[in-house]
Amino acid sequence: MQIQQLMTTDLKTCNPDQTLDAAARVMWECDCGVVPVVANDRVVGMITDRDICMAAYTQNRLLTQIRISTIGMKPVITVRPDDTLASAESLMQRHQVRRLAVVDASGRLVGIVSMGDLARVAGRNPRNVQSDEITRTLAAISEPRAGTRGESRAHT
């Protein structure tokens, strides 16, 4: 199965110069936990609801006072629409991410593929997706990273 068959394409984005309240508003209105950050037609980051909460907590400032560009987004892991589901699962496992940006040949954002997308496809048509591979992907993503406080996490 190819990524284009299960990716989400109806995306709302933010740019790095906007403040965190803009990203939070998109998440609220679209009922999602991540917003791609796009600059000059290229995805430069992915901001999560957790990123927003932690920035507000650690900086003790209002969301309207914190620019998206200041929160230190992680590098964006990408796939192409014609990549396979197996390659996306492998990237998620290796980089311990729940979502991948889907970019076209010129590097423009065209979608997102998430663990949720994988689970929905597996639920609808188990022959197209190996549920044991989804389980391995989720386990790899959830594994504490070296040098983190992961071993003391109460909930994930």
C-alpha positions in Angstrom: 0.0 0.0 0.0 1.2 3.5 -0.9 1.2 6.5 1.5 -1.1 8.4 -0.9 -3.8 5.9 -0.2 -4.1 6.7 3.5 -2.5 10.1 4.1 -4.5 13.1 5.3 -4.5 15.8 2.7 -6.9 18.5 4.1 -4.2 20.4 6.0 -4.0 23.7 7.8 -0.6 25.1 8.4 1.2 27.8 10.3 4.3 29.8 9.6 7.3 30.3 12.0 6.5 34.0 12.6 3.0 33.2 14.0 2.5 32.8 17.7 1.5 29.6 19.5 -2.1 30.7 19.9 -2.4 30.4 16.1 -1.3 26.8 16.1 -3.5 26.0 19.1 -6.5 27.6 17.3 -5.8 25.4 14.2 -5.6 22.3 16.5 -8.9 23.2 18.2 -10.8 23.9 15.0 -9.4 20.9 13.1 -9.5 18.5 16.1 -5.9 17.5 15.6 -2.7 17.3 17.7 -0.2 18.5 15.2 0.2 21.4 12.7 2.8 21.6 10.0 4.9 24.7 10.0 5.6 26.0 6.5 7.9 28.7 5.2 8.6 29.5 1.6 6.4 26.6 0.4 8.5 24.1 2.5 7.6 22.3 5.7 10.2 23.4 8.3 8.6 21.9 11.4 5.8 20.1 13.0 4.3 21.6 16.2 2.3 19.4 18.6 -0.1 20.2 21.3 2.5 19.0 23.7 5.1 21.5 22.3 2.6 24.3 22.9 1.8 23.2 26.5 5.5 22.7 27.4 6.5 26.1 25.9 3.8 27.9 27.8 4.7 26.1 31.0 8.5 26.5 30.8 8.4 30.1 29.6 5.6 31.2 31.9 4.2 33.4 29.1 1.0 33.6 27.2 0.7 31.8 23.9 0.2 35.1 22.1 3.7 36.1 23.3 5.6 33.0 22.0 6.6 32.8 18.4 6.5 29.3 16.8 10.0 29.8 15.5 11.4 30.1 19.1 10.3 26.7 20.4 13.0 24.6 18.8 11.1 22.3 16.5 12.7 19.0 15.7 13.8 18.1 12.1 10.9 17.0 9.9 10.9 13.4 8.8 9.3 13.1 5.4 8.0 10.5 3.0 6.7 10.8 -0.6 3.1 9.9 -1.7 4.3 6.9 -3.7 6.4 5.5 -0.8 5.2 2.3 0.8 3.5 1.9 4.1 6.4 -0.3 5.2 8.9 2.5 4.6 6.7 4.9 6.6 6.6 2.5 9.5 10.3 2.0 9.3 10.9 5.8 9.5 8.4 6.2 12.4 10.2 3.4 14.3 13.7 4.7 13.6 12.9 8.4 14.5 10.3 7.6 17.2 7.7 9.9 15.6 3.9 9.4 15.3 3.5 11.5 12.2 5.4 12.0 9.0 5.1 14.9 6.6 4.3 13.8 3.0 6.0 16.0 0.4 6.0 15.9 -3.4 9.0 15.7 -5.6 9.7 19.4 -5.3 9.5 19.2 -1.5 6.1 20.8 -1.0 3.8 19.6 1.7 0.9 17.5 0.3 -0.2 15.6 3.4 0.5 13.9 6.7 0.5 10.2 7.6 0.1 9.3 11.2 -0.1 6.2 13.5 -3.8 6.9 13.6 -4.0 6.6 9.8 -2.2 3.2 10.0 -4.6 2.0 12.7 -7.7 3.0 10.7 -6.5 1.2 7.6 -5.7 -1.9 9.6 -9.1 -1.8 11.2 -10.9 -1.5 7.8 -8.8 -3.9 5.8 -6.4 -6.1 7.8 -5.1 -7.7 4.7 -3.5 -4.4 3.5 -1.8 -3.7 6.8 0.0 -6.0 9.1 -1.2 -5.3 12.6 1.9 -6.8 14.2 4.0 -4.3 12.2 1.8 -1.5 13.6 2.3 -2.9 17.1 6.1 -2.9 16.5 6.0 0.7 15.2 4.0 1.9 18.2 6.3 0.0 20.6 9.4 1.6 19.0 7.9 5.1 19.1 7.0 4.6 22.7 10.5 3.4 23.8 12.3 5.9 26.1 15.1 7.6 24.2 18.6 7.4 25.6 19.4 10.4 27.8 15.8 11.3 28.4 13.6 11.2 31.5 11.5 8.5 29.7 12.1 5.9 32.3 10.3 8.0 34.9 7.3 8.7 32.7 4.0 7.8 34.4 1.9 8.0 31.2 2.6 8.2 27.5 
